[in-house]
Every structure is written in C-alpha cells, then in structure tokens.
Amino acid sequence: MATIDASSSDRSAVRTLLRLWPYVRPVRARWFTAAAVAVAASLIGLVIPLVLKWLVDGPVAEGDTAGVWLGALWLLLLGFAEALLFGYRRWLVARPLSRVESDMRGDLYGHLQRLPVAFHDRWASGQLLSRGTADLMLIRLFLVFPLTFLLVNGVTILAGAVILVLQEWTLGLVLLAPAVPLLLCARAFERRYAVASRTSQDQVGDLTTLVEESVLGIRIVKGFGRHRSQARAFRALAEELRGTELTKARLLAGISGVMTTLPELAIGAALVLGVVQVADGVLSAGTLVAFLSTALALRWPIDSLGYLLALSQEAATATQRYFEVLDAEREDGGGRAEPGAPGVSGGAGGGLRFEGVRFRYPDAPADAVPVLDGVDLHVRPGETMALVGATGSGKTTLTALVPRLHELTEGRITLDGRDVRELPRERLRSMVSVAFEEPTLFSATVADNVRMGGPELERALDTAQAGFVAGLPQGADTPVGEQGLSLSGGQRQRLALARAVAGDPRFLVLDDPLSALDVHTESLVEAALRKVLAGTTALVVAHRPSTVQLADRVALLSEGRIAAVGTHQELLRENAEYAWLMSGERPGGAGAEAAGTEPGAAGRTETGRGGDENEEGGR
C-alpha cells in the first residue's frame, strides 16, 4: 500500500481539506468565534508598537515620568489581554474539535463494517488502523492549530504590512521586498512536502501491518525461530520510514531557513535605512522604534508559515487517505423486502437453490478461469446437503455467496424462492447463519461471542458440546482474549459452531465445522447437531465421511461445477472421484466405468485446477 496515486500530489490541498467541512459545520460557531478571538489577540500585539512610539516620542523625550508609568501600564494590560485571548481561543476549540475527531473515527469504523469482504481482502489491516488513529490525530491537530493560525497569521501579516507602509512607506517597501520570493518558495515546498508526507503515512501503515501480523502470529514466529527475520523486516521498513522522515525534515529546514533569512535581511536593511533617516531628521526615533517593533512582531507569523504549511500538507494527505476508505463503495442495501415472511417453505422454489452460478474474484484477470462455473444445486427445505470436493474446488467460495460475503458474477441464489440480492442484507443474514473452518473469536467473553449469533446461549453450548465452558474461571463470562488464542483450536471451533446455531436459523451454512475435533468429541457434537439440522435447511462443507453422514444427500463439486448429487453410499458406488476423496481408494468395475472417470482423473482434479487453487490456497 505504500504507493502514491499519480494525481494525488497534484491535487489541491485546499480542495482536499474542504472535504472536512461537513464534520466541522456543527461546531462552526465556536470555531469562527475562536478564530475571531485569535485575530483580535494578534492585532493587540500590533498595537503594542504604536504605544511604544507614543512612549518614546512623548513621555521619554519630554522626561515625563508619570507618562512613562502610564505607557508601561498600557503595555502590561495589552500583553495580559493578548495572553488571555489566546487561552480563551484554545478553550473554545478543544472540546468541539475532539468531538469532530471522535465522529470521524466512528464514521470510519461504521463504514468499514459495511464494506464488502473483497475490500478487506485487498487492504492491509495496518493501513486501515493507521487511518483510524494516526491520520485522524493529524487532522485534529490541523483543525486546532494550523487551520486557525493560517488565517490569523495571514490577517496579522496583512495588517502589519499596512501599518508599516503607513508609518514610513520607504522602509515598508524594503520589508515587503521578500514577499514574492517567499511565496514561490512556499509553493515549491508545498508540492514536494505533499509527496513526502503521503509516502511517510503509507509507510506507517505498512509498519503497523507488520507489527500486527507479528503479534498475532507470534506462535508461528517463535515456533519456526523466525524472530530474527521478522526483526530484519521491521528494521528495513523502519529505515525506509526514517529516510522519508529525514526528507521531510530537510524540506522543513529548508523552507524555515528561507522564511527566517529573507525577512531578517529585510529587517537589517530597513534598520540601516531607518537609522540614516533618523540621523538626517527625516524620521523620529519613536517611529523607528515602532516600525522595528512591528517588523519584529511579524517575525513569528512569517517564520511559522513553513511549519504551518507542513502540518497542513500532512493533514491534507491524512484527509485524502481517510476519504480513500470512506469513498469505497459499501454493500448496498439490496431490494426492499415485502411485508411478512421472506418466502414460503416448500414447493419447487423452496429451500436453497443455486441456478447457473458463476463467480470470479473482482481482482482476477478477465481471462482467468472462474472459481465457480455454472453451479446448479437445490437443497430442499429441511434437508442437509453435504458439499464435497478437492482442495481448491471452490467449496468455501460457494458457501460465502449464500450470505453475500461475495457477490456472484452470474446466475442467482434463492432462499425459499427469493433471490438473495433482493433481500436487505440485515434480513438475509438473520435468515442465514454461518460457521467457518477457521473460527474467529473476539476479545470478549464466551457469552458475548456466542450471542453474536443469537440469544440461545445454553442450548447452543450444549449443541456444540462446549461443556469446557463451565470449567473456565468465570464460566461463560470468561474473556477469551484476542482471537480466542487462550483456547485450543477445538474449543474455538466449538464456540464458533455454538454461535452459528444460537439464533435457531432457517438456513445454516457450515464450512467443515468439526475439523479440529477429536473423534470422540466429534461424535458427540454430531449427535447433538443432528437435532438442529432436522429443523433447518443446511449446506455443510465436509472432508470426512463422519461429517458427510450428517447429510441427507451429498453434492460433489469438481472443476467449478456440481459433478454429482446423491446419497453417500450411492456416490461411493457410482463416482470414482468421490470414492477417492472419501477413502483414497477407487472402486473398480462398473462403478468407475459408469462414472466415466479414467485413472488419475481425481488427482488432476486436486492439482490441475489452473487458477482455481487460489480459492483456498491463496485466499
């Protein structure tokens, strides 16, 4: 992901930052008030040189002690008012702009939940994490400080320039001479810093991804003794990031040097010219003091421009990265469901039906062989269908199409006669419950994890034979830790199965849900699971005969198509590929001939899938 869109560096930072306006709009009153307060405080700073002029040309020149004390009092009051106003500005913006950051983070997280699985397949988790943390912190910092002070400093410099020219126009023109070179340097800095800033933020995302993967995969890293190679990979990415940060530092040092040197030279020239004019009697000493004090008051607004521009560019690239995710197309809401039940069980259209289903992954080449190519299958109402096939045949992909985790390329899938694309996703996923081969648990309690599928906690745990829960320190209220890694693989799989059946679903899709269980536990789970399957329509991916025997019928998926459908015993007798998958041995005689399977065909099915092996091996 550490790449830059060719057009991104040319995109106006202002246009990018304007996309933040919908979030700033609710707090605009406080922000504009804060900006006005800051402008007032800055303008008070420009009044101080005028008081100095009056003090030098008046009380000091005339020896008026009372006048000197009065001038000193005014200077003290102006300084106190300036400090008070700047503090009030900070108080005004702190709370509402932290709310802006919170709202943006909430919108990003909510949007991520609505993005299709294909999006998450393409994006590294570290890139998404960095957008929701570091990038939003940069945006908040910009709203609190640079956004306000780009305006404040701009107004201050403009007002100061007017005051300088009005005090003595010749000296004023000398001080304004560097304006054009400064603008040209700022423009060049802005373009180069935008590229470096984007590169840096993408590299932070890459580094975050590596750290996250290393932590989640710590058992693999330690088990294979790969800690040194992981450390080398981390150092390499860290060095790349360090190099980019040094590039940013050099750019910032360069613009800061220019922003400091040119105005200092102009002030020095104006000082020499002013002293000559005072010596010639053309200019009063008080005017020269006021002029130089005004010029010095403008030093910080000018010197800080490089820093403010750098923060603004970082905020612009952070905003761009944020909206790259927010602009990604969400899963649509589907069609509007009719009132009442989503369909009527039974009849020719009842149950789960696949009709001419073809699927190719969105990022696959146009000429790639589809993972699924014309799948036709009917799981009757109340029936349990086992789905069997060689590794890479597309079983997992087919099951993922039912709850629309992926969108099919052609054909249609119906539930009780209703096309799944016509059902709102919320309705669809309340009808279909899933359990994946690789169980995923969250950093929550056992009960919270199971109840994600429905309210029936105790019954679901009993069905999954998850009696081990009672022996946990806090029972079902025991936290399972990140990814549930405090539990064994079989325990995690049983909790995932419990989650799938906790909602008493109408349709159940199970992807080899018993693969991590020992034979004794498997038999107990199967006995309990039969009661659940008796009241639902189920599609079960199976690799072992014991799992297949849960089903009423079996479908063999081969070369992206349904090659055969029948009972377990029928397929063992009549289909050589199925017999090989179940037992590793081919039946001889008429059964093999009737299936039309020549020797070695099943081996080719497993290893000669072309692009299809990516379905499980590469995804």
RONU-444050 format. One record per residue (C-alpha): y negated, x, z negated. Coordinates in steps of 0.1 Angstrom, whole numbers, padded with zeros to 4 digits, always signed. Last residue first. Layout:
YXZ/...
END
This chain:
+0165-0070+0002/+0182-0041+0020/+0218-0045+0012/+0218-0083+0008/+0201-0096+0039/+0197-0062+0055/+0233-0063+0065/+0223-0088+0092/+0206-0062+0115/+0239-0052+0130/+0267-0070+0112/+0295-0046+0120/+0305-0037+0085/+0318-0069+0070/+0325-0089+0101/+0339-0058+0117/+0365-0055+0090/+0373-0092+0094/+0380-0086+0131/+0404-0057+0124/+0435-0075+0138/+0426-0104+0161/+0415-0137+0148/+0421-0168+0169/+0425-0188+0137/+0457-0203+0152/+0470-0168+0158/+0464-0158+0122/+0481-0189+0109/+0509-0188+0134/+0524-0156+0122/+0509-0133+0096/+0485-0139+0066/+0461-0111+0063/+0457-0093+0030/+0426-0083+0010/+0431-0113-0012/+0401-0136-0009/+0382-0119+0019/+0413-0112+0039/+0425-0148+0036/+0391-0160+0047/+0392-0137+0077/+0427-0147+0086/+0419-0185+0087/+0448-0210+0087/+0469-0206+0056/+0442-0193+0032/+0418-0217+0047/+0440-0247+0040/+0447-0235+0004/+0410-0232-0004/+0402-0265+0010/+0384-0268+0043/+0354-0255+0064/+0355-0228+0090/+0331-0204+0109/+0298-0216+0094/+0274-0194+0113/+0253-0162+0105/+0281-0139+0118/+0305-0154+0093/+0300-0181+0066/+0333-0197+0054/+0329-0231+0038/+0352-0241+0009/+0360-0276-0003/+0364-0294-0037/+0351-0263-0055/+0359-0248-0089/+0389-0231-0072/+0364-0209-0053/+0353-0193-0086/+0389-0183-0095/+0395-0171-0060/+0367-0145-0063/+0336-0140-0041/+0319-0173-0045/+0285-0188-0036/+0284-0223-0051/+0268-0253-0034/+0267-0283-0058/+0262-0320-0057/+0262-0332-0093/+0283-0353-0117/+0317-0336-0115/+0299-0302-0114/+0288-0305-0150/+0324-0313-0162/+0338-0285-0141/+0313-0261-0157/+0330-0264-0191/+0364-0253-0177/+0348-0227-0155/+0329-0212-0185/+0362-0209-0205/+0380-0193-0176/+0351-0169-0170/+0351-0159-0207/+0388-0149-0205/+0384-0132-0171/+0354-0111-0181/+0320-0123-0170/+0296-0104-0148/+0304-0122-0115/+0302-0157-0130/+0271-0171-0113/+0281-0161-0077/+0249-0177-0064/+0248-0212-0079/+0229-0240-0062/+0230-0273-0081/+0217-0306-0068/+0210-0337-0090/+0200-0315-0119/+0210-0322-0155/+0180-0301-0166/+0198-0276-0188/+0223-0268-0160/+0204-0239-0144/+0191-0226-0177/+0226-0224-0190/+0237-0204-0160/+0209-0180-0166/+0219-0177-0202/+0255-0170-0191/+0243-0143-0167/+0222-0126-0194/+0252-0126-0218/+0275-0111-0191/+0250-0084-0183/+0247-0075-0220/+0216-0084-0240/+0186-0063-0251/+0178-0060-0214/+0165-0095-0213/+0141-0085-0185/+0116-0076-0213/+0129-0085-0248/+0154-0113-0257/+0133-0129-0284/+0156-0147-0310/+0147-0184-0314/+0181-0195-0302/+0197-0178-0332/+0172-0157-0352/+0193-0126-0357/+0217-0134-0328/+0252-0147-0339/+0245-0183-0328/+0235-0170-0293/+0270-0155-0289/+0282-0190-0283/+0269-0189-0248/+0299-0206-0232/+0277-0216-0203/+0285-0253-0208/+0279-0250-0246/+0245-0233-0240/+0235-0261-0216/+0246-0288-0241/+0226-0271-0269/+0194-0266-0248/+0192-0299-0229/+0154-0298-0223/+0153-0285-0187/+0154-0253-0166/+0127-0234-0183/+0144-0246-0214/+0169-0218-0212/+0143-0190-0213/+0123-0207-0241/+0155-0212-0262/+0166-0176-0258/+0131-0164-0269/+0106-0148-0247/+0101-0117-0226/+0116-0133-0195/+0151-0134-0182/+0162-0128-0146/+0199-0131-0137/+0211-0111-0107/+0236-0135-0091/+0211-0163-0091/+0212-0196-0108/+0194-0226-0092/+0185-0262-0099/+0175-0286-0072/+0160-0320-0080/+0130-0308-0101/+0125-0281-0074/+0121-0307-0047/+0096-0327-0067/+0074-0297-0075/+0078-0285-0039/+0065-0318-0026/+0092-0332-0003/+0088-0335+0034/+0100-0299+0039/+0132-0307+0021/+0140-0332+0048/+0152-0364+0030/+0187-0378+0038/+0202-0373+0003/+0188-0338+0004/+0182-0325+0039/+0179-0291+0055/+0164-0287+0089/+0166-0267+0121/+0145-0236+0129/+0129-0207+0111/+0137-0218+0076/+0111-0213+0049/+0121-0190+0020/+0121-0200-0017/+0124-0234-0002/+0147-0249-0029/+0175-0251-0003/+0165-0220+0017/+0174-0197-0011/+0211-0208-0008/+0212-0197+0028/+0196-0164+0021/+0222-0156-0006/+0250-0164+0017/+0237-0145+0047/+0267-0126+0060/+0256-0093+0044/+0287-0089+0023/+0315-0110+0038/+0315-0147+0034/+0323-0176+0010/+0303-0207+0002/+0321-0230-0023/+0312-0267-0019/+0312-0290-0050/+0310-0327-0040/+0290-0354-0058/+0274-0365-0025/+0289-0346+0004/+0281-0310+0012/+0275-0310+0050/+0272-0278+0070/+0257-0267+0103/+0243-0232+0104/+0228-0223+0138/+0220-0186+0135/+0214-0173+0100/+0203-0137+0095/+0187-0139+0129/+0194-0109+0152/+0161-0089+0156/+0142-0094+0189/+0110-0106+0172/+0111-0078+0147/+0117-0088+0110/+0086-0093+0088/+0090-0131+0086/+0127-0129+0078/+0148-0147+0104/+0165-0180+0098/+0183-0206+0118/+0196-0239+0105/+0211-0262+0131/+0215-0290+0106/+0222-0281+0069/+0231-0311+0048/+0232-0317+0010/+0243-0351-0002/+0237-0383+0016/+0229-0387+0053/+0261-0403+0063/+0261-0426+0033/+0260-0416-0003/+0230-0410-0026/+0198-0428-0018/+0167-0408-0014/+0136-0395-0032/+0138-0423-0057/+0107-0444-0062/+0074-0441-0045/+0074-0421-0012/+0069-0384-0015/+0038-0370+0002/+0046-0341+0025/+0047-0305+0016/+0023-0290-0010/+0018-0258+0010/+0031-0225-0004/+0000-0204-0006/-0016-0185+0022/-0029-0151+0012/-0067-0153+0007/-0064-0149-0031/-0044-0117-0026/-0068-0100-0002/-0095-0116-0023/-0089-0093-0052/-0087-0062-0030/-0121-0070-0014/-0136-0077-0048/-0123-0043-0060/-0137-0027-0029/-0171-0043-0036/-0169-0034-0073/-0163+0002-0064/-0192+0001-0040/-0215-0014-0066/-0205+0012-0091/-0213+0039-0067/-0246+0023-0057/-0256+0020-0094/-0248+0057-0099/-0268+0068-0069/-0297+0045-0078/-0298+0059-0113/-0322+0087-0104/-0347+0062-0089/-0348+0038-0118/-0347+0067-0142/-0376+0086-0126/-0399+0056-0123/-0413+0060-0158/-0420+0097-0149/-0442+0085-0120/-0460+0061-0143/-0466+0088-0168/-0479+0111-0141/-0503+0085-0129/-0514+0075-0164/-0520+0112-0173/-0539+0117-0140/-0560+0086-0146/-0568+0097-0182/-0579+0132-0170/-0603+0115-0146/-0601+0122-0108/-0628+0136-0084/-0643+0160-0110/-0632+0190-0089/-0609+0202-0118/-0595+0167-0120/-0588+0167-0082/-0571+0201-0085/-0550+0189-0113/-0540+0159-0093/-0529+0180-0063/-0507+0202-0084/-0493+0172-0102/-0487+0153-0069/-0467+0183-0055/-0446+0185-0087/-0440+0148-0087/-0429+0150-0050/-0406+0179-0058/-0391+0159-0087/-0387+0128-0064/-0367+0149-0039/-0346+0167-0064/-0333+0138-0085/-0321+0114-0058/-0308+0143-0038/-0288+0157-0067/-0275+0122-0076/-0264+0117-0040/-0245+0150-0040/-0230+0146-0075/-0218+0111-0065/-0202+0124-0034/-0186+0153-0053/-0173+0129-0080/-0158+0106-0054/-0140+0135-0038/-0129+0146-0072/-0115+0111-0078/-0096+0113-0045/-0081+0146-0054/-0071+0133-0088/-0054+0103-0072/-0034+0126-0050/-0026+0147-0079/-0014+0117-0099/+0008+0106-0070/+0024+0141-0069/+0027+0143-0107/+0045+0109-0108/+0069+0120-0081/+0076+0152-0100/+0081+0132-0132/+0106+0109-0114/+0124+0140-0100/+0125+0155-0135/+0137+0122-0152/+0165+0119-0127/+0194+0126-0150/+0216+0099-0134/+0220+0078-0165/+0185+0086-0177/+0167+0074-0146/+0192+0045-0142/+0186+0034-0178/+0149+0038-0175/+0147+0014-0145/+0122-0010-0161/+0101+0020-0173/+0104+0040-0141/+0097+0010-0119/+0065+0002-0140/+0053+0037-0139/+0059+0040-0101/+0041+0007-0095/+0011+0017-0116/+0008+0049-0096/+0008+0030-0063/-0018+0006-0077/-0040+0035-0088/-0036+0049-0053/-0049+0017-0039/-0080+0019-0062/-0086+0055-0052/-0084+0049-0015/-0108+0020-0017/-0133+0041-0037/-0130+0070-0012/-0137+0047+0018/-0166+0029+0001/-0180+0063-0010/-0184+0075+0025/-0203+0044+0037/-0225+0041+0007/-0234+0078+0007/-0246+0076+0043/-0268+0047+0034/-0281+0063+0003/-0290+0095+0022/-0310+0074+0047/-0328+0056+0020/-0337+0088+0002/-0350+0104+0033/-0373+0074+0039/-0386+0072+0003/-0394+0110-0001/-0431+0105+0009/-0438+0079-0017/-0449+0104-0043/-0474+0121-0019/-0486+0086-0008/-0494+0078-0044/-0513+0110-0049/-0536+0101-0021/-0538+0064-0031/-0550+0071-0067/-0546+0044-0093/-0540+0016-0068/-0513+0037-0050/-0495+0045-0082/-0497+0009-0094/-0482-0004-0061/-0454+0022-0062/-0447+0012-0098/-0443-0024-0089/-0419-0016-0060/-0399+0008-0082/-0397-0017-0110/-0387-0045-0087/-0359-0024-0072/-0349-0011-0106/-0346-0047-0120/-0327-0060-0090/-0303-0030-0088/-0303-0033-0126/-0288-0068-0128/-0260-0063-0103/-0253-0028-0117/-0249-0038-0153/-0230-0070-0164/-0219-0082-0130/-0207-0047-0119/-0189-0041-0152/-0171-0075-0147/-0161-0065-0112/-0148-0031-0124/-0128-0048-0151/-0114-0072-0125/-0101-0042-0104/-0085-0025-0134/-0066-0056-0146/-0055-0083-0121/-0058-0061-0091/-0039-0033-0108/-0010-0056-0115/-0008-0068-0079/-0006-0032-0066/+0019-0024-0094/+0041-0053-0083/+0045-0039-0048/+0038-0064-0021/+0061-0073+0008/+0089-0092-0011/+0062-0109-0032/+0047-0124+0000/+0081-0135+0013/+0087-0153-0020/+0059-0176-0011/+0026-0177-0031/+0020-0204-0057/+0028-0183-0088/+0005-0156-0074/-0023-0182-0071/-0021-0190-0108/-0023-0154-0117/-0053-0148-0095/-0070-0179-0107/-0065-0169-0144/-0078-0134-0138/-0109-0148-0120/-0115-0172-0149/-0111-0145-0175/-0135-0122-0156/-0161-0150-0153/-0157-0158-0190/-0165-0121-0198/-0196-0128-0177/-0206-0157-0199/-0201-0138-0232/-0219-0105-0224/-0248-0119-0202/-0273-0132-0227/-0266-0106-0254/-0272-0078-0230/-0305-0093-0219/-0316-0097-0256/-0310-0060-0262/-0332-0052-0231/-0359-0075-0244/-0358-0059-0279/-0361-0024-0265/-0391-0033-0244/-0408-0052-0272/-0404-0022-0295/-0419+0002-0269/-0448-0022-0263/-0454-0026-0301/-0454+0012-0306/-0477+0019-0277/-0501-0008-0289/-0501+0008-0324/-0508+0042-0309/-0537+0027-0290/-0551+0012-0322/-0547+0045-0340/-0566+0063-0312/-0593+0036-0313/-0598+0041-0350/-0601+0079-0345/-0628+0075-0318/-0634+0111-0306/-0650+0099-0274/-0625+0116-0250/-0596+0105-0273/-0609+0070-0278/-0617+0062-0241/-0604+0083-0212/-0572+0094-0231/-0565+0060-0247/-0573+0039-0217/-0551+0060-0195/-0523+0059-0222/-0525+0021-0223/-0521+0021-0185/-0491+0045-0188/-0475+0019-0213/-0479-0010-0189/-0451+0004-0167/-0426+0001-0195/-0436-0035-0200/-0426-0040-0164/-0390-0028-0173/-0388-0053-0202/-0401-0081-0180/-0375-0072-0153/-0348-0072-0179/-0358-0106-0192/-0359-0120-0157/-0324-0106-0151/-0311-0121-0183/-0326-0155-0174/-0311-0153-0140/-0277-0145-0156/-0280-0173-0182/-0288-0199-0156/-0262-0185-0131/-0233-0190-0156/-0215-0218-0136/-0225-0201-0103/-0210-0167-0111/-0175-0177-0102/-0185-0194-0069/-0209-0164-0063/-0181-0137-0063/-0178-0140-0025/-0213-0126-0023/-0198-0092-0033/-0181-0089+0001/-0212-0098+0021/-0232-0073+0001/-0206-0046+0005/-0209-0051+0043/-0176-0045+0061/-0175-0012+0079/-0151+0004+0054/-0128-0026+0056/-0125-0026+0093/-0098+0000+0096/-0079-0016+0067/-0072+0011+0043/-0038+0023+0031/-0024+0029-0003/+0000+0000+0000/
END
